[in-house]
């Protein structure tokens, strides 16, 4: 009887949460649409956003419950300048409603102030910083943080900001950018639990305030390029033993965690046109501080490069293809390690950091087509690693019924063997549908 009561309570709470999110969206839209005073207040604060109702055929938290309803509210604000200072805010509230795993979460993704002092621009506060010129896959992008378990039809919506101070010195076509990021927000990664019911505790490096980066960027005259250096906490963690040794715990295995450690990155990117084609390249060397690969669970130093080209036909059809290359220094194959526990853990560590061989090659593509005065957009994209033939692909079709109402349908598909980077996520493949209402 207690179990039945618990299930009933969860259902009631689920309906309550769903209703709360939906009503919040309706209340946000209603006054703005029909009340002049509120509309003036909206203009003063520069408010905009969307209320979204979505349905995914699968959750991405490995609970394997079919069907997930998501109701969310996405709001941005650009208030009027105050004494030459601009401000910007971006927040969202989302309920992911699935039996036994329903959650409502809100996040201030960005909230910062910026001001120009002559040729120097200063931006301070929580902000999303993205480095790199390659398409979607950016080896030099050390500052981005993502919540991969947030169900979203646009992968950029999974980005979350962190508190930072960014200074940009503008000199003609050149910019010198410096970043200090004293806050570290733990990424939410799509990592299958090692065992049923297990969780992975995050262990974050001390002295988060030591995160620094600098970039020299040139744009113009048909050639865009940059070089950069950063000393920041790696967004990809190491698998770590919390007990410090390969002992069994009471559950029959070692206690595991995710260790976020500092890494040094030197990178560069370039983009230039040749006739009707655009070429892009990006490369980064990551020094993970695992000397000679002695830590079997730690990441190795890595060279990651992306090179690609794209072309647009008739202003409607854009095709982008890229070649991916990764080289791991001092690589040790987990199968060569002694002891079944060590081999198993090292294999799991390599799946997390995608260091499954000394040399890895792959490719990515994106095809985007717009029609009917850009009210209809169709996109198909994907990436693949050749070593184990694992891949990710996405299909999305969106249609703007009016200036304020848009519909989206699509699917995310992960495939490959379970011991591959994309294949381990294949149980989270899902189709989705979403209706957006502009505020």
Beta strands, then each sheet from edge to edge (+ up, - down):
strand 1: 47-58
strand 2: 66-77
strand 3: 86-97
strand 4: 103-117
strand 5: 120-127
strand 6: 145-146
strand 7: 159-160
strand 8: 162-171
strand 9: 174-180
strand 10: 201-204
strand 11: 212-218
strand 12: 223-233
strand 13: 238-241
strand 14: 256-260
strand 15: 262-274
strand 16: 277-287
strand 17: 302-313
strand 18: 317-328
strand 19: 359-371
strand 20: 376-385
strand 21: 390-400
strand 22: 405-415
strand 23: 430-438
sheet 1: 1+ 2- 3+ 4- 5+ 8- 9+ 11- 12+ 15- 16+ 17- 18+ 19- 20+ 21- 22+ 23- 1+
sheet 2: 6+ 7-
sheet 3: 10+ 14+ 13-
end
